[in-house]
Amino acid sequence: MSEPLVIIGQGMAATKLVEELSMRALGRYSIIVIGREPYRAYNRVLLSSLLAGEVAAGELELKPSHWWGRQGVTNVFGRCVTAIDPRTKRVTLENGVDFSYGKLVLATGSHPILLPIPGMDLPGVMSFRVMADVEAMSSGAQKGRPAVVIGGGLLGIEAAYGLAHAGAKVTLIHLMDRLMERQLDPPAAKLLKEQIEAKGVEVLLSAQTARIAGTEKAEAVVLADGREIPADLVVCAIGVRPNADLARAAGLDVNRGILVNDGLETSDPSVFALGECVEHRGVAYGLVEPAYEQARILARRLAGDASAAYSGSVLATNLKVSGVSVFSAGDFLGEDKDAIIFKDDGRGIYKKLVVEGDHLTGAVLYGDTSDGLWYLDLMRSKAEVSGMRHDLIFGPPPKA
Ligand SMILES: Cc1cc2nc3c(=O)[nH]c(=O)nc-3n(C[C@H](O)[C@H](O)[C@H](O)COP(=O)(O)OP(=O)(O)OC[C@H]3O[C@@H](n4cnc5c(N)ncnc54)[C@H](O)[C@@H]3O)c2cc1C
């Protein structure tokens, strides 16, 4: 008989895991996937494009209902798991229904971080994580009305662009002195700021939010220096933290995220975890590619391959703002390392490669990102680049 495998969270990591399992161990497990959101798993990455009106909601669904059926998966969505009992190996839903498991996988994603300031609970203040946030932003963004996005990282910039595209008058507030400081060095961040401003978004750097003003609803964002930025709509996009709530309550080892070893196993050998909810070797990732790499490894493990091991991911970032090409990967700052730099001000192109010894360890590309995946490949495979260092900045050698 198939062993019951319960997956909590019906997001991108869970869907990839089921896909990988169906290729490796179809029939070995009887799988139940439980998700809190009232939809089948969808492509969260595309929420930005949905907000910007570049894709329709229907295009986000990761797998159609018949695909889940074909894999023999019981798909429960719109239901929150409220407790795990590792002793009896049962999970309980909010409506009291419970399921027993032989193995359990946690794929509960992240919580958006909210600022601990007055006014965050006013109507009109929201985060940017789930489909419902996009619905609220789209209905709240009115032509010519003021909106403020707090946070100048990838998510904040994409939110600001989407709202500006919808016609709102957008101000983007960032605490640091440059946008996307965790992915871009100062020259690339400067180019990005110019292009975002050219799209109609006002960018305020080194700006600390003190409170949201308003009585019935948000009316303005007040900065620590006293400036008041009018806002009907405030989007807080300052980062995420792993959602380890269930794991913590069940007594599993948790630090920032749910602690897992290279086999994606938690401190309970019947419970595994993957995606944004985990912390592996001290790192909690906030991007989808590490979640997918973990899904491939975990599927192999669950299919019986005890040698499958996850050793961490080299991160790469792309920004989804139409007409703005940004790529960043690895140790892009490369302090005390060799840097190879190419700059074409006229065309708005900037490229920086970081080389350590014989290896490429980081890259920032702005304006022309066509070689990004090739550089990423060189980093991930730890290829020797000393022989091609002279031409490395110009991309892959022409095919003979
Ligand atoms: C707007 C936006 C744009 C993004 N763009 C990019 C990008 O360009 N590139 C990139 O790499 N990454 C991007 N990301 C991040 C990417 O979406 C995540 O890395 C990815 O979704 C992580 O997958 P996950 O399965 O771990 O988490 P999620 O996809 O968040 O799935 C977790 C699911 O678990 C559910 N859940 C949680 N607790 C429970 C519970 N108790 N019971 C039942 N269900 C529960 C949640 O409701 C959620 O649906 C973006 C994210 C957002 C919000």
The ligand as an ORCA input file, in Angstrom:
! r2SCAN-3c Opt
* xyz 0 1
  C       5.404     39.628     -6.114
  C       6.498     38.611     -6.026
  C       7.445     38.543     -7.029
  C       8.478     37.603     -6.942
  N       9.399     37.564     -7.940
  C      10.380     36.668     -7.878
  C      11.363     36.570     -8.918
  O      11.348     37.351     -9.873
  N      12.313     35.612     -8.824
  C      12.346     34.736     -7.771
  O      13.212     33.865     -7.736
  N      11.451     34.796     -6.761
  C      10.473     35.734     -6.801
  N       9.562     35.786     -5.780
  C       9.687     34.843     -4.665
  C       9.034     33.499     -5.016
  O       7.678     33.692     -5.321
  C       9.199     32.546     -3.845
  O      10.590     32.294     -3.687
  C       8.489     31.206     -4.039
  O       7.105     31.400     -4.206
  C       8.777     30.307     -2.824
  O       8.017     29.145     -2.911
  P       7.449     28.435     -1.584
  O       6.647     27.296     -2.069
  O       8.551     28.226     -0.634
  O       6.484     29.529     -0.930
  P       5.078     30.030     -1.450
  O       5.021     30.057     -2.936
  O       4.805     31.295     -0.725
  O       4.056     28.913     -0.971
  C       3.771     28.666      0.374
  C       2.288     28.366      0.493
  O       2.063     27.769      1.762
  C       0.819     28.193      2.232
  N       0.728     28.002      3.688
  C       1.476     28.601      4.647
  N       1.101     28.162      5.868
  C       0.101     27.282      5.674
  C      -0.709     26.525      6.545
  N      -0.558     26.590      7.863
  N      -1.670     25.734      6.001
  C      -1.834     25.657      4.659
  N      -1.104     26.372      3.775
  C      -0.144     27.173      4.278
  C       0.796     29.673      1.842
  O      -0.535     30.165      1.850
  C       1.409     29.611      0.443
  O       0.413     29.492     -0.546
  C       8.534     36.722     -5.837
  C       7.572     36.810     -4.822
  C       6.570     37.745     -4.902
  C       5.548     37.832     -3.790
*
